[in-house]
């Protein structure tokens, strides 16, 4: 027999409640609970089928080999490429290049004599064709459908039996089996579940596009990230020419991987060697610049840190940070004033990470301190110097993760001297922050 009940679902986190609340009990967001009427069929326990547990060693392998996305670097960060029956979720801000990248992948996979279905709920077929023509990705095996109904997509999947299906985006597709408008929690959960089940049953790779909120967080319930096998984020500034592809979750390979793309007329192009990509055409003879050997995921990057210390005409001096947390700048300036007896009360201090990239790792501290002192004394650092290390509140510089990775990459790129904290395994480096003042600026 069927039983109907009214529930309230949070549009931010997907939590359910039997009563309406002004604030979600789970995520504490305000005015996010919406009313839904849910009908459930209560089966008889005696007639309910159940699965029988089996020994793992007797389970047969699917024997579905991964295939290439057409981009070898993308295959590397994904682990083995695109896995049949796997579900991939890619998110990013509007205009960042999600549709461009996926249409490139669709064309490259179709060129491998594989059937690809591109389903869009946001664009007309003429728009998709125009972009594919500009990218040079028109192919006989590349099929497209413009619809916002899940039934249309599933029926075409069963008829065409594609090896890859791309849904752009999951927030625009709706199911007639549940209530609500496209994009709400119930619709996203139902649409994603139906697509994943249909793709796994016939061994089709599924790529979903997800919108993000104004805070850069994936829109919709957190359940969406748990349902898929791989979560990918495409980041960057639309005004910059590069894009960062990060792997946050991956059941088929490593996580925290990073891939850098460069936006060009023919679409997104992989940066082959991003080690010095963010240095650009820097002039090492200028004061206020330092190079940090940063690590993002498993990839070492040489990035320029810039600082400007200028006389202030304000009652409260300015402190501005671009590319990292401004609170880190405040903390490091307090350490310098306390441990080196410096006075920053009459100066404005501006600091940024060059190239438009954003860094959050602790190894940035030492390079930031070196750049500030370089500008303060108006004395350039050694031309090929590179820094990494975490500065604590006592003024000591502590080791950071992936030291060997940073050290080997810095040596390969020809940096010298290498300035990093003392490490019992390497037996070198520096121990106190005063080294920067006495050895670098009082030479």
C-alpha positions as MATLAB code, in Angstrom:
seq = 'XXXXXXXXXXXXXXXXXXXXXXXXXXXXXXXXXXXXXXXXXXXXXXXXXXXXXXXXXXXXXXXXXXXXXXXXXXXXXXXXXXXXXXXXXXXXXXXXXXXXXXXXXXXXXXXXXXXXXXXXXXXXXXXXXXXXXXXXXXXXXXXXXXXXXXXXXXXXXXXXXXXXXXXXXXXXXXXXXXXXXXXXXXXXXXXXXXXXXXXXXXXXXXXXXXXXXXXXXXXXXXXXXXXXXXXXXXXXXXXXXXXXXXXXXXXXXXXXXXXXXXXXXXXXXXXXXXXXXXXXXXXXXXXXXXXXXXXXXXXXXXXXXXXXXXXXXXXXXXXXXXXXXXXXXXXXXXXXXXXXXXXXXXXXXXXXXXXXXXXXXXXXXXXXXXXXXXXXXXXXXXXXXXXXXXXXXXXXXXXXXXXXXXXXXXXXXXXXXXXXXXXXXXXXXXXXXXXXXXXXXXX';
ca = [
       0.000    0.000    0.000;
       1.142    3.571   -0.678;
       1.750    6.069    2.074;
       2.240    9.787    1.480;
       4.023   12.148    3.839;
       5.328   15.692    3.781;
       9.004   16.298    4.439;
      11.235   19.358    4.363;
      14.532   19.147    2.471;
      17.462   21.551    2.870;
      18.493   23.019   -0.496;
      22.077   23.490    0.752;
      23.016   20.110    2.246;
      20.103   17.774    1.437;
      19.169   17.082    5.061;
      15.560   16.008    5.640;
      13.260   17.071    8.463;
       9.665   16.257    9.380;
       9.109   19.858   10.548;
       9.972   23.200    9.029;
      12.807   25.161   10.653;
      14.126   28.593    9.859;
      17.658   27.206   10.223;
      18.758   23.831    8.889;
      19.566   21.510   11.844;
      22.519   20.004    9.936;
      24.391   22.750    8.031;
      22.954   25.727   10.006;
      21.991   27.590    6.815;
      18.996   29.934    7.083;
      15.769   29.714    5.038;
      16.883   26.709    2.970;
      14.174   24.152    3.933;
      11.600   23.512    1.199;
       8.461   21.384    1.422;
       8.073   18.188   -0.603;
       5.356   15.565   -0.621;
       6.817   12.097   -0.887;
       4.902    8.915   -1.694;
       6.336    5.607   -0.677;
       5.208    2.075   -1.357;
       5.528   -0.083    1.725;
       6.270   -3.651    0.522;
       5.531   -6.731    2.497;
       8.608   -8.051    4.290;
       7.788  -11.628    3.285;
       7.765  -10.781   -0.441;
      10.818   -8.486   -0.480;
      13.740   -9.946   -2.499;
      17.170   -9.773   -0.912;
      20.760  -10.130   -2.072;
      22.801  -13.116   -0.947;
      26.356  -12.439    0.239;
      29.100  -14.016   -1.866;
      32.773  -14.748   -1.371;
      34.859  -11.975   -2.913;
      37.248  -14.384   -4.601;
      34.345  -15.939   -6.539;
      33.161  -12.581   -7.974;
      33.988  -12.293  -11.669;
      35.776   -9.189  -12.947;
      33.895   -6.851  -15.246;
      36.792   -7.044  -17.751;
      36.088   -3.523  -19.009;
      39.402   -1.856  -19.817;
      39.756    1.927  -19.431;
      40.195    3.942  -22.604;
      41.938    7.219  -23.347;
      40.235   10.608  -23.107;
      42.437   11.786  -25.970;
      44.535   13.891  -23.578;
      47.451   11.810  -22.184;
      48.047   14.201  -19.274;
      44.392   13.975  -18.249;
      44.593   10.176  -18.424;
      47.571   10.329  -16.061;
      45.842   12.400  -13.373;
      42.677   10.291  -13.631;
      44.714    7.122  -13.113;
      43.934    5.085  -16.225;
      41.765    7.333  -18.375;
      37.999    6.950  -18.687;
      36.583    3.841  -17.031;
      33.505    2.120  -18.552;
      30.622    2.337  -16.100;
      32.414    5.020  -14.063;
      30.770    8.293  -13.056;
      32.800   11.509  -13.190;
      31.627   14.864  -11.818;
      33.282   18.107  -12.967;
      32.445   21.482  -11.431;
      33.527   25.066  -11.963;
      32.377   28.658  -12.205;
      30.356   29.842  -15.216;
      32.590   30.600  -18.202;
      35.635   28.806  -16.784;
      35.756   26.335  -19.697;
      33.886   23.209  -18.541;
      31.817   22.827  -21.703;
      34.832   23.600  -23.899;
      36.975   20.955  -22.213;
      34.232   18.313  -22.297;
      33.461   18.972  -25.952;
      37.169   18.526  -26.706;
      37.138   15.201  -24.843;
      33.955   14.165  -26.663;
      35.527   14.869  -30.054;
      38.794   13.101  -29.200;
      36.972   10.014  -27.907;
      34.696    9.979  -30.978;
      37.811   10.050  -33.165;
      38.770    6.705  -31.574;
      35.759    5.118  -33.333;
      33.659    5.260  -30.149;
      30.086    6.554  -29.966;
      29.727    9.639  -27.767;
      26.465   11.272  -26.660;
      26.565   14.916  -25.533;
      23.358   15.868  -23.694;
      22.873   19.561  -22.922;
      20.094   21.193  -20.965;
      21.589   24.668  -21.326;
      22.399   25.086  -25.036;
      20.662   24.483  -28.349;
      22.105   22.067  -30.883;
      23.152   24.959  -33.106;
      25.249   26.440  -30.296;
      26.892   23.093  -29.564;
      27.691   22.583  -33.241;
      29.185   26.079  -33.578;
      31.531   25.503  -30.636;
      32.486   22.015  -31.827;
      33.245   23.436  -35.274;
      35.446   26.149  -33.760;
      37.324   23.517  -31.746;
      37.641   21.226  -34.749;
      35.820   18.404  -32.949;
      32.993   17.573  -35.374;
      32.929   13.816  -35.948;
      30.474   11.222  -37.259;
      30.449    9.386  -33.914;
      29.696   12.526  -31.895;
      25.955   12.771  -31.250;
      24.165   15.528  -29.343;
      20.761   16.109  -27.793;
      19.310   19.285  -26.290;
      16.834   18.314  -23.585;
      16.099   18.775  -19.908;
      14.230   15.476  -19.467;
      15.974   12.455  -18.004;
      13.693   10.104  -19.975;
      14.991   11.484  -23.294;
      18.586   10.903  -22.244;
      18.005    7.360  -20.949;
      16.035    6.293  -24.031;
      18.776    7.593  -26.360;
      21.361    5.767  -24.262;
      19.559    2.469  -24.651;
      19.067    2.946  -28.388;
      22.528    4.295  -29.300;
      24.583    2.426  -26.668;
      27.304    5.125  -26.456;
      30.605    4.423  -24.718;
      30.693    7.943  -23.276;
      27.847   10.236  -22.272;
      28.274   13.827  -21.111;
      25.410   15.585  -19.297;
      25.759   19.376  -19.177;
      24.538   20.013  -16.557;
      22.893   17.839  -13.936;
      21.127   20.868  -12.400;
      19.169   21.434  -15.625;
      17.791   17.891  -15.979;
      14.556   16.836  -14.305;
      12.711   13.600  -13.656;
       8.944   13.160  -13.875;
       9.068   10.603  -11.052;
       9.689   13.184   -8.322;
       8.312   16.611   -7.442;
      10.164   19.905   -7.677;
      11.839   22.064  -10.265;
      15.163   21.118  -11.908;
      18.122   21.825   -9.664;
      16.541   21.177   -6.280;
      17.837   18.488   -3.965;
      15.214   15.861   -4.770;
      15.592   16.270   -8.535;
      19.402   16.172   -8.473;
      19.391   13.044   -6.342;
      16.847   11.268   -8.549;
      18.447   12.285  -11.868;
      21.976   11.358  -10.763;
      20.871    8.012   -9.382;
      19.005    7.083  -12.570;
      21.889    8.112  -14.832;
      24.492    6.211  -12.802;
      22.339    3.071  -12.727;
      21.689    3.204  -16.481;
      25.376    3.768  -17.314;
      26.649    0.980  -15.061;
      24.139   -1.498  -16.474;
      25.509   -1.074  -20.032;
      29.120   -0.102  -19.282;
      28.890    3.539  -20.373;
      31.205    6.192  -18.947;
      29.250    9.083  -17.443;
      30.548   12.656  -17.078;
      28.296   15.068  -15.197;
      28.719   18.831  -15.098;
      27.862   20.489  -11.784;
      27.292   24.156  -10.988;
      29.013   25.890   -8.070;
      27.714   28.412   -5.560;
      29.023   31.962   -5.149;
      31.484   30.582   -2.568;
      32.956   28.179   -5.123;
      31.376   25.099   -3.498;
      29.604   22.482   -5.588;
      25.897   23.316   -5.679;
      23.355   20.748   -4.532;
      23.503   18.084   -1.838;
      26.801   16.640   -0.634;
      25.294   13.265   -1.482;
      26.064   14.030   -5.132;
      29.820   13.827   -4.488;
      29.409   10.500   -2.685;
      27.396    8.962   -5.529;
      30.047    9.485   -8.227;
      33.450    7.831   -8.532;
      35.558   10.890   -9.342;
      35.139   14.558   -8.407;
      36.983   17.094  -10.574;
      37.142   20.870  -10.158;
      38.117   23.294  -12.918;
      39.425   26.462  -11.290;
      40.972   29.756  -12.302;
      40.199   33.343  -13.099;
      38.263   33.951  -16.304;
      40.496   36.978  -16.912;
      43.625   34.796  -16.776;
      44.749   32.517  -19.590;
      45.326   29.404  -17.449;
      42.967   26.920  -15.805;
      43.689   24.471  -12.978;
      42.098   21.023  -12.998;
      42.121   19.349   -9.574;
      41.123   15.816   -8.584;
      39.454   15.805   -5.147;
      38.090   12.261   -5.147;
      39.102    9.344   -7.339;
      38.195    5.678   -6.969;
      40.314    4.759   -9.980;
      43.584    6.531   -9.174;
      45.382    9.083   -7.002;
      43.738   12.165   -5.502;
      44.999   15.733   -5.073;
      46.392   15.669   -8.600;
      46.782   18.892  -10.562;
      46.693   19.602  -14.288;
      47.273   23.047  -15.808;
      45.562   24.154  -19.010;
      46.130   27.248  -21.106;
      43.143   28.847  -22.805;
      43.747   29.392  -26.514;
      41.683   29.993  -29.634;
      41.387   26.259  -30.331;
      40.283   25.455  -26.768;
      42.136   24.324  -23.662;
      45.708   23.151  -24.192;
      47.688   21.213  -21.573;
      50.801   22.972  -20.264;
      53.470   20.327  -20.780;
      55.943   21.576  -18.145;
      54.189   23.824  -15.599;
      57.186   23.922  -13.226;
      58.142   27.476  -14.210;
      54.915   28.478  -15.984;
      53.893   30.911  -13.228;
      57.258   32.677  -13.100;
      56.640   34.339  -16.435;
      59.202   36.951  -17.510;
      60.263   37.969  -13.983;
      63.204   40.294  -13.357;
      65.239   38.862  -10.418;
      67.214   42.108  -10.105;
      64.222   43.904   -8.594;
      63.675   44.003   -4.845;
      60.526   42.626   -3.228;
      60.359   39.352   -5.168;
      61.133   35.809   -4.056;
      60.560   32.385   -5.593;
      58.805   29.663   -3.600;
      58.992   25.987   -4.569;
      55.372   25.166   -3.873;
      53.674   21.784   -4.097;
      50.075   21.537   -5.262;
      48.876   17.949   -4.993;
      51.877   15.974   -6.221;
      53.220   18.608   -8.608;
      56.050   21.007   -7.633;
      55.688   24.533   -8.982;
      58.110   27.452   -8.904;
      55.980   30.514   -8.166;
      56.975   34.134   -7.654;
      55.902   35.920   -4.457;
      55.869   39.726   -4.629;
      55.809   42.292   -1.824;
      55.768   46.079   -1.745;
      56.578   48.018    1.417;
      55.800   51.733    0.958;
      55.469   54.741    3.241;
      51.931   55.165    4.566;
      49.995   58.414    4.885;
      47.068   56.790    6.717;
      46.374   56.483   10.423;
      45.981   52.743    9.973;
      48.482   51.290    7.460;
      47.121   49.093    4.706;
      47.714   45.346    4.520;
      46.659   43.720    1.250;
      47.148   40.118    0.109;
      46.278   38.587   -3.276;
      46.565   34.865   -3.922;
      46.690   33.796   -0.265;
      44.944   34.452    3.053;
      45.492   38.000    4.317;
      45.526   36.671    7.906;
      48.760   34.837    7.059;
      50.321   38.173    6.088;
      49.213   39.747    9.385;
      50.671   36.849   11.351;
      54.046   36.925    9.585;
      54.356   40.696    9.953;
      53.717   40.365   13.687;
      56.466   37.729   13.907;
      58.923   39.983   12.044;
      58.167   42.960   14.281;
      58.575   40.900   17.437;
      61.593   38.732   16.555;
      63.561   41.168   14.370;
      62.602   44.388   16.183;
      61.217   45.956   13.019;
      58.588   48.706   12.940;
      55.904   48.421   10.270;
      53.574   50.997   11.859;
      54.334   53.703    9.277;
      54.318   51.609    6.092;
      51.725   50.042    3.813;
      52.456   46.434    2.857;
      51.049   44.785   -0.257;
      51.766   41.161   -1.163;
      50.615   38.871   -3.937;
      51.341   35.559   -5.622;
      52.457   36.128   -9.213;
      50.669   34.636  -12.199;
      47.195   34.765  -10.656;
      47.499   31.386   -8.914;
      46.226   30.938   -5.347;
      48.404   29.123   -2.779;
      47.308   27.822    0.618;
      50.229   25.639    1.630;
      52.462   26.473    4.663;
      55.659   26.345    2.578;
      54.769   29.812    1.273;
      55.699   31.499    4.593;
      59.464   31.691    4.128;
      59.288   33.139    0.603;
      56.706   35.693    1.726;
      58.941   36.804    4.602;
      61.929   37.055    2.252;
      59.943   39.174   -0.228;
      58.729   41.559    2.502;
      62.251   42.026    3.913;
      63.652   42.463    0.407;
      61.244   45.316   -0.265;
      61.705   46.777    3.231;
      65.502   47.027    2.784;
      65.140   47.670   -0.994;
      67.670   44.918   -1.564;
      67.117   42.218   -4.220;
      67.553   38.576   -3.287;
      70.156   36.337   -4.976;
      69.133   35.872   -8.586;
      68.533   32.086   -8.521;
      67.479   31.716   -4.881;
      64.410   29.682   -3.964;
      62.606   29.324   -0.623;
      60.217   27.003    1.162;
      59.360   26.549    4.839;
      56.754   27.286    7.496;
      57.309   30.169    9.932;
      55.950   29.654   13.447;
      55.130   32.294   16.058;
      58.547   31.945   17.693;
      60.306   32.958   14.496;
      61.583   29.475   13.801;
      61.263   27.943   10.367;
      59.796   24.459   10.317;
      60.020   21.715    7.685;
      57.080   21.191    5.372;
      55.724   18.167    3.529;
      57.163   16.904    0.219;
      60.667   18.213    0.987;
      62.418   15.754   -1.338;
      60.025   16.622   -4.163;
      60.759   20.344   -3.761;
      64.505   19.804   -3.361;
      64.882   17.631   -6.464;
      62.781   19.940   -8.597;
      64.715   23.029   -7.457;
      67.992   21.293   -8.309;
      66.674   20.247  -11.707;
      65.654   23.827  -12.523;
      69.076   25.160  -11.526;
      68.110   27.239   -8.473;
      70.945   28.200   -6.110;
      71.005   28.860   -3.214;
      68.225   26.633   -1.904;
      66.929   28.103    1.355;
      64.799   25.742    3.405;
      64.408   24.757    7.099;
      66.696   22.320    8.863;
      65.683   18.726    8.392;
      67.251   15.817   10.284;
      67.068   13.668    7.129;
      68.804   16.165    4.837;
      71.118   17.705    7.416;
      70.981   21.219    5.963;
      68.985   24.422    5.829;
      68.284   27.150    8.375;
      66.874   27.144   11.878;
      65.872   30.729   12.734;
      64.358   33.552   10.795;
      67.203   35.964   11.647;
      69.273   34.183    8.973;
      67.266   36.083    6.347;
      68.144   39.438    7.849;
      71.823   38.874    8.639;
      72.892   36.679    5.722;
      70.771   38.013    2.858;
      70.387   41.707    3.577;
      73.559   42.593    5.479;
      75.981   41.021    3.044;
];
